[in-house]
Amino acid sequence: MASENKVNLRKGLGDELRAYREKAGFTQAEVAAKAGVHVNYYARIERGEENPSFEKLQGIMKVLKIKSLDVL
């Protein structure tokens, strides 16, 4: 049950990041490059397959101009 909850949380975060990225008009590659992460890693975050560190998440949120409470 706890594992399923974590997967749902990651999927929800990924969905939120995707929505902000699309609203900003960026591709995954653009966000990844500006945030200093590999595009494949960023794509896995959006799909809910990765649990990004706080630092990486902060970098992505800065690129997308997201306040932390907007996605958490």
ZADO-1210 file (C-alpha; in nm, 4 decimals, padded with zeros to 6 digits):
<atoms>
<atom x="00.0000" y="00.0000" z="00.0000" code="MET" pos="1"/>
<atom x="00.2748" y="00.2464" z="00.0928" code="ALA" pos="2"/>
<atom x="00.4605" y="00.1684" z="-00.2284" code="SER" pos="3"/>
<atom x="00.1471" y="00.2337" z="-00.4338" code="GLU" pos="4"/>
<atom x="00.1046" y="00.5660" z="-00.2545" code="ASN" pos="5"/>
<atom x="00.4585" y="00.6708" z="-00.3511" code="LYS" pos="6"/>
<atom x="00.3943" y="00.5819" z="-00.7138" code="VAL" pos="7"/>
<atom x="00.0753" y="00.7897" z="-00.7108" code="ASN" pos="8"/>
<atom x="00.2610" y="01.0853" z="-00.5582" code="LEU" pos="9"/>
<atom x="00.5344" y="01.0686" z="-00.8221" code="ARG" pos="10"/>
<atom x="00.2749" y="01.0386" z="-01.0997" code="LYS" pos="11"/>
<atom x="00.0874" y="01.3399" z="-00.9634" code="GLY" pos="12"/>
<atom x="00.4059" y="01.5457" z="-00.9481" code="LEU" pos="13"/>
<atom x="00.4933" y="01.4447" z="-01.3036" code="GLY" pos="14"/>
<atom x="00.1485" y="01.5398" z="-01.4280" code="ASP" pos="15"/>
<atom x="00.1770" y="01.8809" z="-01.2612" code="GLU" pos="16"/>
<atom x="00.5215" y="01.9443" z="-01.4082" code="LEU" pos="17"/>
<atom x="00.3988" y="01.8445" z="-01.7540" code="ARG" pos="18"/>
<atom x="00.1043" y="02.0837" z="-01.7282" code="ALA" pos="19"/>
<atom x="00.3298" y="02.3736" z="-01.6243" code="TYR" pos="20"/>
<atom x="00.5805" y="02.2888" z="-01.8985" code="ARG" pos="21"/>
<atom x="00.3145" y="02.2783" z="-02.1674" code="GLU" pos="22"/>
<atom x="00.1610" y="02.6026" z="-02.0400" code="LYS" pos="23"/>
<atom x="00.5059" y="02.7656" z="-02.0621" code="ALA" pos="24"/>
<atom x="00.5497" y="02.6339" z="-02.4167" code="GLY" pos="25"/>
<atom x="00.8686" y="02.4402" z="-02.3426" code="PHE" pos="26"/>
<atom x="00.9726" y="02.1003" z="-02.4695" code="THR" pos="27"/>
<atom x="01.1076" y="01.8416" z="-02.2281" code="GLN" pos="28"/>
<atom x="01.4516" y="01.8957" z="-02.3792" code="ALA" pos="29"/>
<atom x="01.4390" y="02.2703" z="-02.3146" code="GLU" pos="30"/>
<atom x="01.3386" y="02.2279" z="-01.9513" code="VAL" pos="31"/>
<atom x="01.6014" y="01.9601" z="-01.8972" code="ALA" pos="32"/>
<atom x="01.8800" y="02.1698" z="-02.0505" code="ALA" pos="33"/>
<atom x="01.7896" y="02.4798" z="-01.8500" code="LYS" pos="34"/>
<atom x="01.7584" y="02.2779" z="-01.5276" code="ALA" pos="35"/>
<atom x="02.0861" y="02.0936" z="-01.5857" code="GLY" pos="36"/>
<atom x="01.9405" y="01.7429" z="-01.6028" code="VAL" pos="37"/>
<atom x="01.9381" y="01.4859" z="-01.8832" code="HIS" pos="38"/>
<atom x="01.6277" y="01.4926" z="-02.1002" code="VAL" pos="39"/>
<atom x="01.5630" y="01.1221" z="-02.0400" code="ASN" pos="40"/>
<atom x="01.5734" y="01.1775" z="-01.6645" code="TYR" pos="41"/>
<atom x="01.3319" y="01.4691" z="-01.6942" code="TYR" pos="42"/>
<atom x="01.0954" y="01.2617" z="-01.9103" code="ALA" pos="43"/>
<atom x="01.0984" y="00.9868" z="-01.6454" code="ARG" pos="44"/>
<atom x="01.0087" y="01.2448" z="-01.3796" code="ILE" pos="45"/>
<atom x="00.7076" y="01.3532" z="-01.5845" code="GLU" pos="46"/>
<atom x="00.6011" y="00.9897" z="-01.6221" code="ARG" pos="47"/>
<atom x="00.6293" y="00.9356" z="-01.2472" code="GLY" pos="48"/>
<atom x="00.9155" y="00.6888" z="-01.2824" code="GLU" pos="49"/>
<atom x="01.1760" y="00.8927" z="-01.0930" code="GLU" pos="50"/>
<atom x="01.1878" y="01.0456" z="-00.7492" code="ASN" pos="51"/>
<atom x="01.3938" y="01.3616" z="-00.8060" code="PRO" pos="52"/>
<atom x="01.6088" y="01.5070" z="-00.5319" code="SER" pos="53"/>
<atom x="01.4925" y="01.8298" z="-00.3769" code="PHE" pos="54"/>
<atom x="01.7753" y="02.0151" z="-00.5503" code="GLU" pos="55"/>
<atom x="01.6863" y="01.8819" z="-00.8951" code="LYS" pos="56"/>
<atom x="01.3189" y="01.9542" z="-00.8367" code="LEU" pos="57"/>
<atom x="01.4049" y="02.3098" z="-00.7328" code="GLN" pos="58"/>
<atom x="01.6009" y="02.3593" z="-01.0554" code="GLY" pos="59"/>
<atom x="01.3105" y="02.2346" z="-01.2658" code="ILE" pos="60"/>
<atom x="01.0616" y="02.4490" z="-01.0757" code="MET" pos="61"/>
<atom x="01.2830" y="02.7555" z="-01.1237" code="LYS" pos="62"/>
<atom x="01.2866" y="02.6981" z="-01.5011" code="VAL" pos="63"/>
<atom x="00.9078" y="02.6610" z="-01.5060" code="LEU" pos="64"/>
<atom x="00.8597" y="02.9530" z="-01.2629" code="LYS" pos="65"/>
<atom x="00.6655" y="02.7369" z="-01.0173" code="ILE" pos="66"/>
<atom x="00.6290" y="02.8178" z="-00.6503" code="LYS" pos="67"/>
<atom x="00.6860" y="02.5113" z="-00.4357" code="SER" pos="68"/>
<atom x="00.3332" y="02.5093" z="-00.2959" code="LEU" pos="69"/>
<atom x="00.1909" y="02.4982" z="-00.6477" code="ASP" pos="70"/>
<atom x="00.3124" y="02.1406" z="-00.7077" code="VAL" pos="71"/>
<atom x="00.3603" y="01.9987" z="-00.3588" code="LEU" pos="72"/>
</atoms>
